[in-house]
Amino acid sequence: MTTSIRVYALAREYELFSLEELAKLEIERLGNGLRFSMVLGLARDAYPDPSADDTWFSSYLKSGLGSIL
């Protein structure tokens, strides 16, 4: 999961759109098999400062938080 999140962040930084889409799919696939609290911890370490315009990642985290609450 950590690697997928890091790949996603780097793909966004270097505007590698196809790789970004693959990383999103992998994050979602792996995230389905983990407790969301673990996903949050891994995301915090792998992508500590997501950009403000990263709507997909913030939506992904919000949807996971919604399932907890």
PDB file of N, CA, C and O in Angstrom, chain B, residues numbered from 101:
ATOM      1  N   MET B 101       0.828  -1.180   0.000  1.00  0.00           N
ATOM      2  CA  MET B 101       0.000   0.000   0.000  1.00  0.00           C
ATOM      3  C   MET B 101       0.880   1.254   0.000  1.00  0.00           C
ATOM      4  O   MET B 101       0.636   2.199  -0.750  1.00  0.00           O
ATOM      5  N   THR B 102       1.894   1.242   0.845  1.00  0.00           N
ATOM      6  CA  THR B 102       2.798   2.392   0.913  1.00  0.00           C
ATOM      7  C   THR B 102       3.431   2.677  -0.450  1.00  0.00           C
ATOM      8  O   THR B 102       3.497   3.827  -0.883  1.00  0.00           O
ATOM      9  N   THR B 103       3.889   1.637  -1.109  1.00  0.00           N
ATOM     10  CA  THR B 103       4.502   1.810  -2.430  1.00  0.00           C
ATOM     11  C   THR B 103       3.493   2.372  -3.420  1.00  0.00           C
ATOM     12  O   THR B 103       3.829   3.254  -4.210  1.00  0.00           O
ATOM     13  N   SER B 104       2.273   1.878  -3.388  1.00  0.00           N
ATOM     14  CA  SER B 104       1.244   2.373  -4.313  1.00  0.00           C
ATOM     15  C   SER B 104       0.950   3.850  -4.081  1.00  0.00           C
ATOM     16  O   SER B 104       0.775   4.613  -5.031  1.00  0.00           O
ATOM     17  N   ILE B 105       0.898   4.241  -2.833  1.00  0.00           N
ATOM     18  CA  ILE B 105       0.634   5.649  -2.517  1.00  0.00           C
ATOM     19  C   ILE B 105       1.797   6.522  -2.967  1.00  0.00           C
ATOM     20  O   ILE B 105       1.592   7.611  -3.502  1.00  0.00           O
ATOM     21  N   ARG B 106       3.015   6.044  -2.749  1.00  0.00           N
ATOM     22  CA  ARG B 106       4.188   6.811  -3.193  1.00  0.00           C
ATOM     23  C   ARG B 106       4.234   6.920  -4.717  1.00  0.00           C
ATOM     24  O   ARG B 106       4.551   7.980  -5.258  1.00  0.00           O
ATOM     25  N   VAL B 107       3.919   5.831  -5.400  1.00  0.00           N
ATOM     26  CA  VAL B 107       3.879   5.863  -6.863  1.00  0.00           C
ATOM     27  C   VAL B 107       2.822   6.857  -7.323  1.00  0.00           C
ATOM     28  O   VAL B 107       3.056   7.636  -8.247  1.00  0.00           O
ATOM     29  N   TYR B 108       1.673   6.831  -6.685  1.00  0.00           N
ATOM     30  CA  TYR B 108       0.602   7.772  -7.028  1.00  0.00           C
ATOM     31  C   TYR B 108       1.092   9.221  -6.877  1.00  0.00           C
ATOM     32  O   TYR B 108       0.896  10.036  -7.779  1.00  0.00           O
ATOM     33  N   ALA B 109       1.720   9.539  -5.750  1.00  0.00           N
ATOM     34  CA  ALA B 109       2.197  10.902  -5.496  1.00  0.00           C
ATOM     35  C   ALA B 109       3.237  11.325  -6.537  1.00  0.00           C
ATOM     36  O   ALA B 109       3.193  12.448  -7.039  1.00  0.00           O
ATOM     37  N   LEU B 110       4.164  10.433  -6.857  1.00  0.00           N
ATOM     38  CA  LEU B 110       5.193  10.759  -7.856  1.00  0.00           C
ATOM     39  C   LEU B 110       4.601  10.878  -9.254  1.00  0.00           C
ATOM     40  O   LEU B 110       5.012  11.739 -10.032  1.00  0.00           O
ATOM     41  N   ALA B 111       3.644  10.026  -9.573  1.00  0.00           N
ATOM     42  CA  ALA B 111       3.000  10.113 -10.885  1.00  0.00           C
ATOM     43  C   ALA B 111       2.284  11.450 -11.040  1.00  0.00           C
ATOM     44  O   ALA B 111       2.308  12.046 -12.116  1.00  0.00           O
ATOM     45  N   ARG B 112       1.653  11.918  -9.981  1.00  0.00           N
ATOM     46  CA  ARG B 112       1.011  13.233 -10.027  1.00  0.00           C
ATOM     47  C   ARG B 112       2.058  14.330 -10.207  1.00  0.00           C
ATOM     48  O   ARG B 112       1.883  15.244 -11.014  1.00  0.00           O
ATOM     49  N   GLU B 113       3.139  14.229  -9.453  1.00  0.00           N
ATOM     50  CA  GLU B 113       4.188  15.249  -9.514  1.00  0.00           C
ATOM     51  C   GLU B 113       4.791  15.363 -10.913  1.00  0.00           C
ATOM     52  O   GLU B 113       5.055  16.466 -11.393  1.00  0.00           O
ATOM     53  N   TYR B 114       5.006  14.223 -11.564  1.00  0.00           N
ATOM     54  CA  TYR B 114       5.634  14.210 -12.888  1.00  0.00           C
ATOM     55  C   TYR B 114       4.629  14.118 -14.032  1.00  0.00           C
ATOM     56  O   TYR B 114       5.006  13.931 -15.189  1.00  0.00           O
ATOM     57  N   GLU B 115       3.352  14.250 -13.697  1.00  0.00           N
ATOM     58  CA  GLU B 115       2.266  14.247 -14.682  1.00  0.00           C
ATOM     59  C   GLU B 115       2.284  13.008 -15.566  1.00  0.00           C
ATOM     60  O   GLU B 115       2.169  13.094 -16.789  1.00  0.00           O
ATOM     61  N   LEU B 116       2.431  11.865 -14.927  1.00  0.00           N
ATOM     62  CA  LEU B 116       2.385  10.574 -15.607  1.00  0.00           C
ATOM     63  C   LEU B 116       0.979  10.012 -15.401  1.00  0.00           C
ATOM     64  O   LEU B 116       0.749   9.205 -14.500  1.00  0.00           O
ATOM     65  N   PHE B 117       0.057  10.441 -16.231  1.00  0.00           N
ATOM     66  CA  PHE B 117      -1.359  10.204 -16.003  1.00  0.00           C
ATOM     67  C   PHE B 117      -1.747   8.730 -16.023  1.00  0.00           C
ATOM     68  O   PHE B 117      -2.566   8.302 -15.209  1.00  0.00           O
ATOM     69  N   SER B 118      -1.189   7.962 -16.916  1.00  0.00           N
ATOM     70  CA  SER B 118      -1.510   6.532 -16.965  1.00  0.00           C
ATOM     71  C   SER B 118      -1.033   5.818 -15.709  1.00  0.00           C
ATOM     72  O   SER B 118      -1.738   4.971 -15.161  1.00  0.00           O
ATOM     73  N   LEU B 119       0.165   6.164 -15.259  1.00  0.00           N
ATOM     74  CA  LEU B 119       0.689   5.568 -14.033  1.00  0.00           C
ATOM     75  C   LEU B 119      -0.137   6.002 -12.828  1.00  0.00           C
ATOM     76  O   LEU B 119      -0.365   5.211 -11.912  1.00  0.00           O
ATOM     77  N   GLU B 120      -0.578   7.237 -12.826  1.00  0.00           N
ATOM     78  CA  GLU B 120      -1.436   7.735 -11.744  1.00  0.00           C
ATOM     79  C   GLU B 120      -2.725   6.914 -11.667  1.00  0.00           C
ATOM     80  O   GLU B 120      -3.161   6.540 -10.578  1.00  0.00           O
ATOM     81  N   GLU B 121      -3.328   6.638 -12.813  1.00  0.00           N
ATOM     82  CA  GLU B 121      -4.572   5.859 -12.839  1.00  0.00           C
ATOM     83  C   GLU B 121      -4.331   4.431 -12.344  1.00  0.00           C
ATOM     84  O   GLU B 121      -5.150   3.887 -11.604  1.00  0.00           O
ATOM     85  N   LEU B 122      -3.225   3.829 -12.744  1.00  0.00           N
ATOM     86  CA  LEU B 122      -2.898   2.483 -12.262  1.00  0.00           C
ATOM     87  C   LEU B 122      -2.682   2.483 -10.754  1.00  0.00           C
ATOM     88  O   LEU B 122      -3.122   1.568 -10.058  1.00  0.00           O
ATOM     89  N   ALA B 123      -2.007   3.508 -10.257  1.00  0.00           N
ATOM     90  CA  ALA B 123      -1.768   3.597  -8.816  1.00  0.00           C
ATOM     91  C   ALA B 123      -3.082   3.766  -8.055  1.00  0.00           C
ATOM     92  O   ALA B 123      -3.249   3.186  -6.982  1.00  0.00           O
ATOM     93  N   LYS B 124      -4.014   4.551  -8.591  1.00  0.00           N
ATOM     94  CA  LYS B 124      -5.328   4.704  -7.949  1.00  0.00           C
ATOM     95  C   LYS B 124      -6.026   3.356  -7.819  1.00  0.00           C
ATOM     96  O   LYS B 124      -6.555   3.013  -6.761  1.00  0.00           O
ATOM     97  N   LEU B 125      -6.018   2.597  -8.912  1.00  0.00           N
ATOM     98  CA  LEU B 125      -6.653   1.280  -8.886  1.00  0.00           C
ATOM     99  C   LEU B 125      -6.014   0.367  -7.850  1.00  0.00           C
ATOM    100  O   LEU B 125      -6.704  -0.365  -7.140  1.00  0.00           O
ATOM    101  N   GLU B 126      -4.707   0.418  -7.773  1.00  0.00           N
ATOM    102  CA  GLU B 126      -3.984  -0.427  -6.811  1.00  0.00           C
ATOM    103  C   GLU B 126      -4.257   0.023  -5.380  1.00  0.00           C
ATOM    104  O   GLU B 126      -4.418  -0.816  -4.493  1.00  0.00           O
ATOM    105  N   ILE B 127      -4.312   1.313  -5.143  1.00  0.00           N
ATOM    106  CA  ILE B 127      -4.632   1.829  -3.808  1.00  0.00           C
ATOM    107  C   ILE B 127      -6.021   1.354  -3.388  1.00  0.00           C
ATOM    108  O   ILE B 127      -6.212   0.901  -2.259  1.00  0.00           O
ATOM    109  N   GLU B 128      -6.980   1.457  -4.290  1.00  0.00           N
ATOM    110  CA  GLU B 128      -8.338   1.015  -3.970  1.00  0.00           C
ATOM    111  C   GLU B 128      -8.389  -0.493  -3.732  1.00  0.00           C
ATOM    112  O   GLU B 128      -9.049  -0.957  -2.803  1.00  0.00           O
ATOM    113  N   ARG B 129      -7.695  -1.251  -4.567  1.00  0.00           N
ATOM    114  CA  ARG B 129      -7.689  -2.708  -4.413  1.00  0.00           C
ATOM    115  C   ARG B 129      -7.084  -3.125  -3.085  1.00  0.00           C
ATOM    116  O   ARG B 129      -7.661  -3.928  -2.352  1.00  0.00           O
ATOM    117  N   LEU B 130      -5.924  -2.576  -2.782  1.00  0.00           N
ATOM    118  CA  LEU B 130      -5.261  -2.930  -1.529  1.00  0.00           C
ATOM    119  C   LEU B 130      -6.017  -2.385  -0.312  1.00  0.00           C
ATOM    120  O   LEU B 130      -6.090  -3.041   0.727  1.00  0.00           O
ATOM    121  N   GLY B 131      -6.572  -1.194  -0.453  1.00  0.00           N
ATOM    122  CA  GLY B 131      -7.306  -0.589   0.653  1.00  0.00           C
ATOM    123  C   GLY B 131      -8.526  -1.386   1.058  1.00  0.00           C
ATOM    124  O   GLY B 131      -8.925  -1.362   2.222  1.00  0.00           O
ATOM    125  N   ASN B 132      -9.126  -2.098   0.107  1.00  0.00           N
ATOM    126  CA  ASN B 132     -10.296  -2.920   0.428  1.00  0.00           C
ATOM    127  C   ASN B 132      -9.953  -4.070   1.369  1.00  0.00           C
ATOM    128  O   ASN B 132     -10.828  -4.577   2.071  1.00  0.00           O
ATOM    129  N   GLY B 133      -8.702  -4.480   1.390  1.00  0.00           N
ATOM    130  CA  GLY B 133      -8.296  -5.597   2.244  1.00  0.00           C
ATOM    131  C   GLY B 133      -7.706  -5.185   3.576  1.00  0.00           C
ATOM    132  O   GLY B 133      -7.274  -6.040   4.349  1.00  0.00           O
ATOM    133  N   LEU B 134      -7.677  -3.888   3.859  1.00  0.00           N
ATOM    134  CA  LEU B 134      -7.067  -3.395   5.099  1.00  0.00           C
ATOM    135  C   LEU B 134      -8.083  -2.619   5.936  1.00  0.00           C
ATOM    136  O   LEU B 134      -9.050  -2.068   5.409  1.00  0.00           O
ATOM    137  N   ARG B 135      -7.850  -2.587   7.226  1.00  0.00           N
ATOM    138  CA  ARG B 135      -8.645  -1.694   8.078  1.00  0.00           C
ATOM    139  C   ARG B 135      -8.319  -0.263   7.667  1.00  0.00           C
ATOM    140  O   ARG B 135      -7.168   0.048   7.363  1.00  0.00           O
ATOM    141  N   PHE B 136      -9.317   0.600   7.656  1.00  0.00           N
ATOM    142  CA  PHE B 136      -9.073   1.952   7.173  1.00  0.00           C
ATOM    143  C   PHE B 136      -8.137   2.726   8.094  1.00  0.00           C
ATOM    144  O   PHE B 136      -7.416   3.608   7.629  1.00  0.00           O
ATOM    145  N   SER B 137      -8.131   2.422   9.376  1.00  0.00           N
ATOM    146  CA  SER B 137      -7.189   3.091  10.279  1.00  0.00           C
ATOM    147  C   SER B 137      -5.747   2.799   9.860  1.00  0.00           C
ATOM    148  O   SER B 137      -4.876   3.660   9.984  1.00  0.00           O
ATOM    149  N   MET B 138      -5.501   1.596   9.369  1.00  0.00           N
ATOM    150  CA  MET B 138      -4.168   1.253   8.882  1.00  0.00           C
ATOM    151  C   MET B 138      -3.858   2.024   7.597  1.00  0.00           C
ATOM    152  O   MET B 138      -2.742   2.509   7.409  1.00  0.00           O
ATOM    153  N   VAL B 139      -4.853   2.132   6.717  1.00  0.00           N
ATOM    154  CA  VAL B 139      -4.676   2.885   5.474  1.00  0.00           C
ATOM    155  C   VAL B 139      -4.295   4.337   5.794  1.00  0.00           C
ATOM    156  O   VAL B 139      -3.400   4.901   5.165  1.00  0.00           O
ATOM    157  N   LEU B 140      -4.973   4.927   6.766  1.00  0.00           N
ATOM    158  CA  LEU B 140      -4.655   6.315   7.143  1.00  0.00           C
ATOM    159  C   LEU B 140      -3.221   6.460   7.618  1.00  0.00           C
ATOM    160  O   LEU B 140      -2.529   7.402   7.231  1.00  0.00           O
ATOM    161  N   GLY B 141      -2.773   5.538   8.450  1.00  0.00           N
ATOM    162  CA  GLY B 141      -1.397   5.587   8.943  1.00  0.00           C
ATOM    163  C   GLY B 141      -0.381   5.444   7.827  1.00  0.00           C
ATOM    164  O   GLY B 141       0.619   6.161   7.792  1.00  0.00           O
ATOM    165  N   LEU B 142      -0.636   4.520   6.917  1.00  0.00           N
ATOM    166  CA  LEU B 142       0.274   4.326   5.789  1.00  0.00           C
ATOM    167  C   LEU B 142       0.275   5.540   4.867  1.00  0.00           C
ATOM    168  O   LEU B 142       1.323   5.948   4.366  1.00  0.00           O
ATOM    169  N   ALA B 143      -0.900   6.111   4.650  1.00  0.00           N
ATOM    170  CA  ALA B 143      -0.998   7.297   3.793  1.00  0.00           C
ATOM    171  C   ALA B 143      -0.252   8.467   4.402  1.00  0.00           C
ATOM    172  O   ALA B 143       0.414   9.224   3.696  1.00  0.00           O
ATOM    173  N   ARG B 144      -0.364   8.612   5.706  1.00  0.00           N
ATOM    174  CA  ARG B 144       0.325   9.715   6.399  1.00  0.00           C
ATOM    175  C   ARG B 144       1.842   9.610   6.205  1.00  0.00           C
ATOM    176  O   ARG B 144       2.526  10.616   6.018  1.00  0.00           O
ATOM    177  N   ASP B 145       2.353   8.378   6.254  1.00  0.00           N
ATOM    178  CA  ASP B 145       3.794   8.181   6.076  1.00  0.00           C
ATOM    179  C   ASP B 145       4.221   8.307   4.616  1.00  0.00           C
ATOM    180  O   ASP B 145       5.272   8.879   4.326  1.00  0.00           O
ATOM    181  N   ALA B 146       3.422   7.783   3.706  1.00  0.00           N
ATOM    182  CA  ALA B 146       3.807   7.725   2.293  1.00  0.00           C
ATOM    183  C   ALA B 146       3.552   9.022   1.542  1.00  0.00           C
ATOM    184  O   ALA B 146       4.256   9.330   0.580  1.00  0.00           O
ATOM    185  N   TYR B 147       2.562   9.779   1.968  1.00  0.00           N
ATOM    186  CA  TYR B 147       2.157  11.002   1.251  1.00  0.00           C
ATOM    187  C   TYR B 147       1.764  12.036   2.302  1.00  0.00           C
ATOM    188  O   TYR B 147       0.594  12.400   2.417  1.00  0.00           O
ATOM    189  N   PRO B 148       2.756  12.511   3.073  1.00  0.00           N
ATOM    190  CA  PRO B 148       2.449  13.356   4.233  1.00  0.00           C
ATOM    191  C   PRO B 148       1.848  14.722   3.893  1.00  0.00           C
ATOM    192  O   PRO B 148       1.107  15.284   4.699  1.00  0.00           O
ATOM    193  N   ASP B 149       2.153  15.255   2.728  1.00  0.00           N
ATOM    194  CA  ASP B 149       1.663  16.586   2.366  1.00  0.00           C
ATOM    195  C   ASP B 149       0.973  16.562   1.001  1.00  0.00           C
ATOM    196  O   ASP B 149       1.514  17.078   0.022  1.00  0.00           O
ATOM    197  N   PRO B 150      -0.211  15.968   0.934  1.00  0.00           N
ATOM    198  CA  PRO B 150      -0.899  15.948  -0.365  1.00  0.00           C
ATOM    199  C   PRO B 150      -1.216  17.366  -0.820  1.00  0.00           C
ATOM    200  O   PRO B 150      -1.525  18.237  -0.007  1.00  0.00           O
ATOM    201  N   SER B 151      -1.139  17.582  -2.103  1.00  0.00           N
ATOM    202  CA  SER B 151      -1.411  18.924  -2.623  1.00  0.00           C
ATOM    203  C   SER B 151      -2.895  19.251  -2.465  1.00  0.00           C
ATOM    204  O   SER B 151      -3.748  18.363  -2.439  1.00  0.00           O
ATOM    205  N   ALA B 152      -3.174  20.530  -2.361  1.00  0.00           N
ATOM    206  CA  ALA B 152      -4.549  20.995  -2.149  1.00  0.00           C
ATOM    207  C   ALA B 152      -5.454  20.649  -3.324  1.00  0.00           C
ATOM    208  O   ALA B 152      -6.664  20.504  -3.146  1.00  0.00           O
ATOM    209  N   ASP B 153      -4.892  20.515  -4.514  1.00  0.00           N
ATOM    210  CA  ASP B 153      -5.718  20.216  -5.683  1.00  0.00           C
ATOM    211  C   ASP B 153      -5.860  18.718  -5.954  1.00  0.00           C
ATOM    212  O   ASP B 153      -6.350  18.324  -7.013  1.00  0.00           O
ATOM    213  N   ASP B 154      -5.441  17.897  -5.019  1.00  0.00           N
ATOM    214  CA  ASP B 154      -5.543  16.447  -5.168  1.00  0.00           C
ATOM    215  C   ASP B 154      -6.918  15.982  -4.680  1.00  0.00           C
ATOM    216  O   ASP B 154      -7.058  15.470  -3.569  1.00  0.00           O
ATOM    217  N   THR B 155      -7.908  16.167  -5.518  1.00  0.00           N
ATOM    218  CA  THR B 155      -9.282  15.859  -5.124  1.00  0.00           C
ATOM    219  C   THR B 155      -9.528  14.352  -5.003  1.00  0.00           C
ATOM    220  O   THR B 155     -10.301  13.928  -4.144  1.00  0.00           O
ATOM    221  N   TRP B 156      -8.890  13.543  -5.840  1.00  0.00           N
ATOM    222  CA  TRP B 156      -9.130  12.105  -5.764  1.00  0.00           C
ATOM    223  C   TRP B 156      -8.670  11.555  -4.419  1.00  0.00           C
ATOM    224  O   TRP B 156      -9.407  10.815  -3.768  1.00  0.00           O
ATOM    225  N   PHE B 157      -7.467  11.908  -4.000  1.00  0.00           N
ATOM    226  CA  PHE B 157      -6.928  11.350  -2.766  1.00  0.00           C
ATOM    227  C   PHE B 157      -7.746  11.804  -1.560  1.00  0.00           C
ATOM    228  O   PHE B 157      -8.036  11.005  -0.670  1.00  0.00           O
ATOM    229  N   SER B 158      -8.118  13.079  -1.526  1.00  0.00           N
ATOM    230  CA  SER B 158      -8.924  13.549  -0.394  1.00  0.00           C
ATOM    231  C   SER B 158     -10.299  12.889  -0.401  1.00  0.00           C
ATOM    232  O   SER B 158     -10.833  12.581   0.664  1.00  0.00           O
ATOM    233  N   SER B 159     -10.879  12.666  -1.567  1.00  0.00           N
ATOM    234  CA  SER B 159     -12.168  11.973  -1.650  1.00  0.00           C
ATOM    235  C   SER B 159     -12.039  10.523  -1.196  1.00  0.00           C
ATOM    236  O   SER B 159     -12.919   9.998  -0.514  1.00  0.00           O
ATOM    237  N   TYR B 160     -10.951   9.887  -1.574  1.00  0.00           N
ATOM    238  CA  TYR B 160     -10.709   8.507  -1.155  1.00  0.00           C
ATOM    239  C   TYR B 160     -10.635   8.436   0.370  1.00  0.00           C
ATOM    240  O   TYR B 160     -11.258   7.568   0.982  1.00  0.00           O
ATOM    241  N   LEU B 161      -9.888   9.332   0.973  1.00  0.00           N
ATOM    242  CA  LEU B 161      -9.767   9.332   2.430  1.00  0.00           C
ATOM    243  C   LEU B 161     -11.089   9.670   3.100  1.00  0.00           C
ATOM    244  O   LEU B 161     -11.448   9.053   4.102  1.00  0.00           O
ATOM    245  N   LYS B 162     -11.812  10.636   2.566  1.00  0.00           N
ATOM    246  CA  LYS B 162     -13.109  11.004   3.147  1.00  0.00           C
ATOM    247  C   LYS B 162     -14.097   9.848   3.072  1.00  0.00           C
ATOM    248  O   LYS B 162     -14.839   9.606   4.024  1.00  0.00           O
ATOM    249  N   SER B 163     -14.115   9.136   1.957  1.00  0.00           N
ATOM    250  CA  SER B 163     -15.048   8.013   1.841  1.00  0.00           C
ATOM    251  C   SER B 163     -14.703   6.912   2.845  1.00  0.00           C
ATOM    252  O   SER B 163     -15.595   6.271   3.402  1.00  0.00           O
ATOM    253  N   GLY B 164     -13.438   6.701   3.066  1.00  0.00           N
ATOM    254  CA  GLY B 164     -13.021   5.711   4.064  1.00  0.00           C
ATOM    255  C   GLY B 164     -13.374   6.133   5.465  1.00  0.00           C
ATOM    256  O   GLY B 164     -13.788   5.312   6.283  1.00  0.00           O
ATOM    257  N   LEU B 165     -13.212   7.419   5.751  1.00  0.00           N
ATOM    258  CA  LEU B 165     -13.591   7.924   7.075  1.00  0.00           C
ATOM    259  C   LEU B 165     -15.096   7.824   7.278  1.00  0.00           C
ATOM    260  O   LEU B 165     -15.565   7.531   8.379  1.00  0.00           O
ATOM    261  N   GLY B 166     -15.845   8.067   6.218  1.00  0.00           N
ATOM    262  CA  GLY B 166     -17.297   7.951   6.306  1.00  0.00           C
ATOM    263  C   GLY B 166     -17.730   6.539   6.664  1.00  0.00           C
ATOM    264  O   GLY B 166     -18.710   6.352   7.384  1.00  0.00           O
ATOM    265  N   SER B 167     -17.009   5.549   6.167  1.00  0.00           N
ATOM    266  CA  SER B 167     -17.368   4.166   6.483  1.00  0.00           C
ATOM    267  C   SER B 167     -17.053   3.826   7.939  1.00  0.00           C
ATOM    268  O   SER B 167     -17.702   2.957   8.520  1.00  0.00           O
ATOM    269  N   ILE B 168     -16.080   4.489   8.530  1.00  0.00           N
ATOM    270  CA  ILE B 168     -15.745   4.273   9.938  1.00  0.00           C
ATOM    271  C   ILE B 168     -16.796   4.912  10.837  1.00  0.00           C
ATOM    272  O   ILE B 168     -17.227   4.326  11.830  1.00  0.00           O
ATOM    273  N   LEU B 169     -17.197   6.124  10.467  1.00  0.00           N
ATOM    274  CA  LEU B 169     -18.150   6.865  11.296  1.00  0.00           C
ATOM    275  C   LEU B 169     -19.547   6.392  10.998  1.00  0.00           C
ATOM    276  O   LEU B 169     -20.506   6.888  11.589  1.00  0.00           O
TER     277      LEU B 169
END
